[in-house]
Amino acid sequence: MPLLKALCAQLAGLALVYGLLQAGSLATAPAWMLVAVQAVGACATAMMLGSERWWWLIHLMFTPLLLLAGQLGIAPGWYLGLFILLSLVYWSTFRTRVPLFLSNRATVDAVAAWLADRPAGQLLDIGSGIASMLRPLARRFPGWCFVGIESAPLPHLAARLLGRGQENLRLQRGDFFARDWGDFAVVYAFLSPVPMQRVGEKAFAEMRGGSTLISNSFALPERTPDRIIEVADRRRTRLYCYTIPSRKTRKGR
Ligand SMILES: C[S@@+](CC[C@H](N)C(=O)[O-])C[C@H]1O[C@@H](n2cnc3c(N)ncnc32)[C@H](O)[C@@H]1O
């Protein structure tokens, strides 16, 4: 939906310029003015469509930056190369609206301290990126099995290379929503606000009673965490911990 709105806004900006050119209003205008009119038209359309504010800035900058880049004389192959590279890193972000960013060392330490009190089991990182959470945990807790599911090819490949030789680390490529979470004592998520409703529904439907969902930074809507771990890092990370109730008590929730 946001992408469709963005496309509509850009097309509306182009249609505005085309209309004004046809009417003769911009017939002698320099290129930069055509671009400015397109950008303002696209931005105004995005506002009317209710796009989030950061899209307004993107629309204002999009065609001006295209014009600028066109004047730099960079060979087209570089743009294609960069596009392919970014696609392999961000893959389905346009659909999932979960970009790649990594759990930091302090958060890994906080999760490790929390795990240290628990009997060994399996931990799943949904959207494991380059396994910045799983690789250090797998080294510290040899009795645990750490599983990561990641959809984007390049982070997945990097995780496999960086984690090679770690026997208790299993990395899979795919969609974590397509996998059953019932085998895991802990599910760790560091995603975005967008999928959290679905993540909560799946966790509470599939995970065993007594297991835990830990969400880095993004709380589940309409559910109260059993515990919030405050991490002493610069971004003041909060880990929202939800203990999954037994199946009997779950029905009433
Ligand atoms: C914010 S990163 C977190 C990476 C890692 N968990 C960490 O803490 O460092 C979220 C990752 O989730 C991946 N992702 C988002 N939706 C996904 C899905 N449905 N299935 C698999 N991976 C997904 C993205 O590609 C991205 O790499």
The ligand as a MOL file (V3000), in Angstrom:
LIG
                    3D

  0  0  0     0  0            999 V3000
M  V30 BEGIN CTAB
M  V30 COUNTS 27 29 0 0 0
M  V30 BEGIN ATOM
M  V30 1 C 16.0410 -5.6670 11.9350 0
M  V30 2 S 16.7520 -7.0440 11.1320 0 CHG=1
M  V30 3 C 17.2490 -7.9920 12.5530 0
M  V30 4 C 18.4110 -8.9120 12.2850 0
M  V30 5 C 18.7950 -9.8030 13.4560 0
M  V30 6 N 17.6640 -10.4760 14.0350 0
M  V30 7 C 19.4820 -9.0120 14.5140 0
M  V30 8 O 18.8940 -8.8630 15.5820 0
M  V30 9 O 20.6140 -8.5470 14.2910 0 CHG=-1
M  V30 10 C 15.2590 -7.8600 10.5780 0
M  V30 11 C 15.4950 -8.9100 9.4970 0
M  V30 12 O 14.2670 -9.6170 9.3160 0
M  V30 13 C 14.1920 -10.0310 7.9600 0
M  V30 14 N 12.7840 -10.3600 7.6980 0
M  V30 15 C 11.7300 -9.5200 7.7140 0
M  V30 16 N 10.5900 -10.1880 7.4700 0
M  V30 17 C 10.9350 -11.4910 7.2810 0
M  V30 18 C 10.1980 -12.6830 7.0250 0
M  V30 19 N 8.8500 -12.6650 6.9260 0
M  V30 20 N 10.8660 -13.8470 6.9500 0
M  V30 21 C 12.2280 -13.8810 7.0780 0
M  V30 22 N 12.9880 -12.7870 7.3240 0
M  V30 23 C 12.3440 -11.6030 7.4370 0
M  V30 24 C 14.7280 -8.8420 7.1940 0
M  V30 25 O 15.1990 -9.2340 5.9200 0
M  V30 26 C 15.8510 -8.3490 8.1270 0
M  V30 27 O 17.0970 -8.8870 7.7410 0
M  V30 END ATOM
M  V30 BEGIN BOND
M  V30 1 1 1 2
M  V30 2 1 2 3
M  V30 3 1 2 10
M  V30 4 1 3 4
M  V30 5 1 4 5
M  V30 6 1 5 6
M  V30 7 1 5 7
M  V30 8 2 7 8
M  V30 9 1 7 9
M  V30 10 1 10 11
M  V30 11 1 11 12
M  V30 12 1 11 26
M  V30 13 1 12 13
M  V30 14 1 13 14
M  V30 15 1 13 24
M  V30 16 1 14 15
M  V30 17 1 14 23
M  V30 18 2 15 16
M  V30 19 1 16 17
M  V30 20 1 17 18
M  V30 21 2 17 23
M  V30 22 1 18 19
M  V30 23 2 18 20
M  V30 24 1 20 21
M  V30 25 2 21 22
M  V30 26 1 22 23
M  V30 27 1 24 25
M  V30 28 1 24 26
M  V30 29 1 26 27
M  V30 END BOND
M  V30 END CTAB
M  END
